[in-house]
Amino acid sequence: MEINPYLSFDGRCAEAFNFYAGVLGGTIITLMPYGGSPMANAVSEDWQDKVMHARLKVAGMVIMGSDSMPGRYEPPRGHSLSISVADAAEAERIFPALAEGGTVHMELQATFWAVRFGVLQDRFGIAWMVNCEQAH
């Protein structure tokens, strides 16, 4: 069994997944547009190149997503994607990259449980926590 996050976007899924692949060092496995699929008739002409389904492989895990059907997008809330890294330098590289154009809710900093921890919402509206735990 696998449990994978599935992210929804309002027309910017391809841009977001290309951004995440670059920042996280992942590989895009799938960027399937509505056009040319069985769903092509369900969306308008200007939505044909939007993403019906995307898969991004990062460090052996998968993040999936799509551009929501027109009129069905709802901004995400009440959850975050959590990234755990073993090295503080990696946290210090990832955090500002994800935060660029977004909103930092908690600066990347030392906490009682972590060498570095920070919380942000990226430019696509996705909430992230970046964590580098202290050695136990």
C-alpha positions as CSV (number, residue, x, y, z in Angstrom):
1,M,0.0,0.0,0.0
2,E,1.1,3.5,-0.7
3,I,-0.4,6.8,0.5
4,N,0.5,9.7,-1.8
5,P,-0.4,13.4,-1.6
6,Y,-2.6,14.6,-4.4
7,L,-2.4,18.3,-5.0
8,S,-5.0,20.4,-6.8
9,F,-4.2,23.5,-8.8
10,D,-6.2,26.2,-10.6
11,G,-4.4,25.9,-13.9
12,R,-0.8,26.0,-12.7
13,C,-0.1,22.3,-12.1
14,A,2.6,22.0,-14.8
15,E,4.3,25.1,-13.6
16,A,4.2,23.9,-10.0
17,F,5.4,20.3,-10.8
18,N,8.3,21.6,-12.9
19,F,9.2,24.0,-10.0
20,Y,9.0,21.2,-7.4
21,A,11.1,18.8,-9.6
22,G,13.8,21.5,-9.7
23,V,13.8,22.4,-6.0
24,L,13.4,18.8,-4.7
25,G,15.5,17.1,-7.3
26,G,12.6,14.9,-8.5
27,T,11.6,13.5,-11.8
28,I,8.3,14.2,-13.5
29,I,6.9,10.8,-14.5
30,T,3.6,12.0,-15.9
31,L,2.1,15.4,-17.1
32,M,-1.1,14.3,-18.9
33,P,-3.2,17.1,-20.3
34,Y,-6.9,17.0,-20.6
35,G,-6.6,17.4,-24.4
36,G,-6.3,14.1,-26.2
37,S,-7.8,12.2,-23.2
38,P,-11.3,10.8,-22.6
39,M,-11.8,14.0,-20.5
40,A,-11.2,16.4,-23.4
41,N,-14.9,17.0,-24.0
42,A,-15.5,17.8,-20.3
43,V,-13.3,21.0,-20.4
44,S,-13.3,24.1,-22.6
45,E,-10.8,24.7,-25.4
46,D,-8.7,26.9,-23.2
47,W,-8.3,24.1,-20.6
48,Q,-7.1,21.4,-23.1
49,D,-3.4,21.9,-22.2
50,K,-4.1,22.0,-18.5
51,V,-3.0,18.9,-16.4
52,M,-5.5,16.1,-15.9
53,H,-2.9,14.0,-14.0
54,A,0.7,14.5,-12.8
55,R,3.2,12.3,-11.0
56,L,6.5,13.5,-9.6
57,K,8.9,11.0,-8.1
58,V,11.1,12.4,-5.3
59,A,13.5,10.3,-3.2
60,G,11.5,7.1,-3.9
61,M,8.1,8.7,-3.1
62,V,5.4,10.1,-5.3
63,I,3.5,13.4,-5.3
64,M,0.5,13.6,-7.6
65,G,-1.7,16.4,-8.7
66,S,-3.9,18.0,-11.4
67,D,-5.6,21.2,-12.5
68,S,-9.1,20.9,-11.0
69,M,-11.9,20.9,-13.5
70,P,-13.0,24.5,-14.2
71,G,-15.2,25.8,-11.4
72,R,-14.2,23.0,-9.0
73,Y,-10.9,24.3,-7.6
74,E,-10.8,25.0,-3.9
75,P,-7.6,26.4,-2.3
76,P,-5.9,23.9,0.0
77,R,-6.2,24.3,3.7
78,G,-5.8,22.3,6.8
79,H,-2.8,20.2,5.7
80,S,0.9,20.6,4.8
81,L,3.5,18.6,3.0
82,S,6.3,17.8,5.4
83,I,9.9,17.5,4.1
84,S,12.4,15.9,6.4
85,V,16.0,16.2,5.6
86,A,19.1,14.8,7.4
87,D,21.3,17.9,6.8
88,A,20.7,21.5,7.9
89,A,22.3,22.8,4.7
90,E,19.7,21.0,2.7
91,A,16.9,22.5,4.8
92,E,18.5,25.9,4.2
93,R,18.6,25.3,0.4
94,I,15.0,24.0,0.1
95,F,13.2,26.4,2.4
96,P,13.9,29.7,0.6
97,A,13.5,28.1,-2.8
98,L,10.0,26.9,-1.9
99,A,9.2,30.2,-0.2
100,E,10.1,32.3,-3.2
101,G,7.0,34.2,-4.2
102,G,5.0,32.6,-1.4
103,T,4.5,33.4,2.3
104,V,6.7,32.4,5.2
105,H,4.6,31.5,8.3
106,M,7.6,30.5,10.5
107,E,11.1,31.3,9.5
108,L,13.5,28.4,9.2
109,Q,15.1,28.2,12.6
110,A,16.3,25.9,15.4
111,T,13.6,24.6,17.7
112,F,13.6,22.3,20.7
113,W,13.1,19.2,18.4
114,A,15.0,20.3,15.2
115,V,18.2,21.8,14.0
116,R,16.1,23.6,11.5
117,F,12.3,23.9,11.1
118,G,10.2,26.3,9.1
119,V,6.6,26.6,7.7
120,L,5.6,28.3,4.4
121,Q,2.9,28.5,1.8
122,D,4.4,28.5,-1.7
123,R,3.4,30.6,-4.7
124,F,1.0,27.9,-5.8
125,G,-0.9,27.9,-2.4
126,I,0.6,24.7,-1.1
127,A,1.7,24.6,2.5
128,W,5.0,23.0,3.4
129,M,7.0,22.2,6.6
130,V,10.7,21.8,6.2
131,N,12.3,19.8,9.1
132,C,15.8,18.7,10.0
133,E,15.6,16.9,13.3
134,Q,18.3,16.9,15.9
135,A,20.5,13.8,16.2
136,H,19.1,11.5,18.8
